Amino acid sequence: MTAHRVLALAAALAVAWPAAGAGEKIIIDQGYDNQTRIAVVPFGTPDDDDAGIAPVVSFDLARSGQFDPLPPENMLSLPTRPEEVFFRDWRVLGVEYVVVGQMWELGEGELVTAYHLLDVFNERELLSGRLAAPAAKRRDIAHRISDEVFEQITGIPGAFSTRIIYVLALDAGTPYARYRLELADSDGERARTLFDSDQPLLSASWSPDAKRVAYVSFESGRQAVVIQDLVTGERTRVAEYRGLNGAPVFSPDGNRLALVLSRDGNPE
């Protein structure tokens, strides 16, 4: 199962769970006991605007539950290159790792980002890289850096560049109910609506190449399985038989779709 599909399933469960257990309350008020202290220093930029890199990386690492990023206002210095890092200053603050970097423009609309991960207690560089992308893709660059930093420290591949698909239910249970199939970054940012309906939408499932999504729609008054192209927006109904049409899952090569149907009387 791909990371896309796992996250889509998790998002779908997050939407469906309140209806199934309306009388239950689950409170999560603790994370990891021994979070890793890390500092993601504001990156050096041509316009002194780092709104799209360091804050996103810090938030990514924080929401993993394994890191405790140091706020910029508590930093003793703001280095942007490895040679500008005074490890003693960071040890005083209890910081174990420091991320520094720079961004500069390369041609029209192109942005180059150089980044470095430093081990404070061993005083060495663990990771360095350089990414080039359109300036509008700053958030994508930030998520990519988060993935690499997370994997370098934990040994587990990061999933911050993952996109999620989920169903947003508005005014459910009322005559004004709307159901929206949404696509967003893993942190919920840059959400956009793929399909809007006054009837329920269920069971969103990614294709292996992440270019299509299959889901169940009730827009015609009964269940139908729909495949939607995420680039063109084109929608194709692939199953609308009498009875149950549900639980679509793409085959590993993306050429076939497994479904649960009950057109012969029994779900299979």
N, C-alpha and C positions, 0 to 999 in steps of 0.2 A: 504494500500500500504506500503510495507516494506521500511526501510531506504535505502536498497540496490537499490530498484527499483526507488525511488525518485531521488537518486543521479545519477543513470544511465540515467534517463530521462533528468535531468538537463544537464548532459554532452552531451547527444545527441543533445539537443537544442543548446548548445554552439557551436557545430560543424555545425549544419544546419543553424543557424541564419544568418551568413554573406552572404550566397548565396541568402537568401530570401530578405534581406534588404541591398544590396550592397551599395546603395546610402546614407545610414544613418550612423551616427556616434553617439555612446553612450559613454559618459565620466563619470566615477564614480571617484570623487576626494575627497569624504568625507565619514567617517564612523560614529560611535557613537560619540556624543559630549562629553559624560561623561564616558570615558573608565576607567575601574578599573585598578589601578596601582598594578602590581604583580611582584614579584621577584622569578624566578626559579633558585636557586643557583646550580652551577655545583655539581653533585653528587660525593661523595667520592668513588673511585674505586681502585682496586688492582694495576692497571697499570696507574693510573692518566689519563685515557682516557675516557672522558664523552661524546664523539662525538655522542653517540646514545640515550641519555636520556634527559638531561636538555635542550639542544638546540632544540630538537624535540618538547618537551612540550611547550617551549616558543613560537615556531613558530605556533604550533597548536592553542594556546590561542590567539595569535596575529591575525591570519587569521580569527578567529571568529568575529573580529571587536569589541568585547566587552572588550578586555584586552589590556593593554599597558605594556608589559614586560620590566623590567629594564635590560639594558645590563650588563653583568658580570663585565666589566671594570669600571662601575660606582658604584659597590657595595663596602661598607666599610669593609665588612668581608665576609668570605666564609664558613659559618657553614654547617655541614653535619648532625647534630643531633639537635633535638628540644632544648635540654639544652644548646646548644652553641649559640642560637639566642639571641641577645641583641635587644629587641624590640625598644628601644630608637633610635638606629642607623637607623632602617628602617623607623621610623616615621619622622626622619629628612629628609629622602629622599622622603617622601610622599608616601611610599609603604603601601598598605592596607593588602596585603597577601604575605606570604613567603612560598615557597615550598623547602624543603630540603630532602636529602636522601643519601643512601649509597648502593653500590653494592659490592658483594663479591662472590667468586667462591665456588660452592658446588659440589664436585665430578667432573668428567670429562665433560667439556663442559657445565655444568649447572651454571646459574647465578641467584643469589637471589638479589632482589631489595627491599629495605625498603624505604618508602616515607612518608612524613608528610606535611600537610597543616596547616599553622598557621595564626591566625587572629591577625594582628599587634596591632590594636587599643584596642582590648579587651584582648590581651595578653593570648590567649588560643589556644589549638590545636583543629582544626575542623575535621581533617581526618588523619588517619594513615592506612597503609596497607603494605603487603609484597607479592611479586610475584616471582615465580620461573619459569624459562624458559631457553631453550638453549641460549647460548651466541649470536648465530646468530639472535635471535628474539628480540634484543634490541629495535628495532623500534616498535615492537608490544607492548612491555612493556611500552614504552613512550606514545604511543597512548592511552593505557588503563589508564595510570595515568592522561593524559589530560582529558579523559572522566569523570573520578571521580572528579577531581578538578573542572571542568566546572559545573558539576551537583551540587556539594556541594555549590558552590557560587551562581549560577544562579537559581537553582531549575529545570533546564531543562536538560534532559539526553544529554550527549555529543555524537557526531557521528564521532569522530576522528578515531576510529578503523574501520570505514566503508571502504569497498573497492568500487571503481568505475569502471564501464566499459564504454568505449567511442570508437568512430571511429575516427581514425587519417587519414585525407585525404592528400596525398602527390602529388604535381603536378597535382591537379584536373583540369580537362578541357584541359589537354594536352595528347598526345599519350603515355606519360610515367606515367600516373596516377597510384597510388597505394592506396589501402584502407586497413587499418589495424585495427582489433578489438583488443583493448588494455585493460589490467587489471592492476590497480594500487592502491596504498594506496590513501586515501582521499586527501593527499597533493601532489599527482602526482608522488611520489617516488616509486621505485621498480616496474616500469612499465615493463610489458612483453607482447609480442604479442601472442594472442590466434589464430588468423587467418589472413592471408595475401592474398589479391586478387587484380587483376587488374580491377575488377568490383565493383560497389558501395556496401556497407554494411549499413544496416539501422535497427532502432527500436530494439536495444538490450534490453532484459528484463530478470531480475534475476528469478530463481526459489526460492521458499520460504526458502529452506535450503541452498541457495547460493552455491550449488555444480554444477549447470547447468545454461546455459544461452541460451535463444532463440533469434534469430535475422533473418533478411531478407537478403538474398544474391542473387546477380545477376550473379554469377560465370558461370552458364550454359547458359547465354544469356537471361534468363527470371527470374521473381521473384520466389524465393523458401524460405520457412521458414525452418530454420535449428535449431536443438537443439545440443549444444555442452557440453560434460562433461568436467568440468574444471580440474578434477584430471587426467583422462586418455587422454584427448584431442579428444576422439572419437566424430565424427560428424554424426548426423542422419537427413536426410531430411524428414520432416513430412508433407509438403504440397508443391506441385509444379504443381498446376492446371493451366489451361488456364485462363488468365486474372490476376486479383489482388490476391496476396497472401501476406498479411501484418499484421502489428500491433499485434504480438504475445504477449499474457499475460498468465502467469501460474495461475491456480486455487489456492486457499489458501492451499490445501493439496499437491500441486505439481504434481498431477496425471493426470491433464488435461490441455489443452491449448486452450485459446480462440483466434480466428483468424478473420480477415476480408478477405472474399473470394468473387470473382465475377465470378465464373465458370458458373453460371446460367444466367449471364448477368447483374445482379445488385449487387453492393457491400453489403454484409450482414454478 
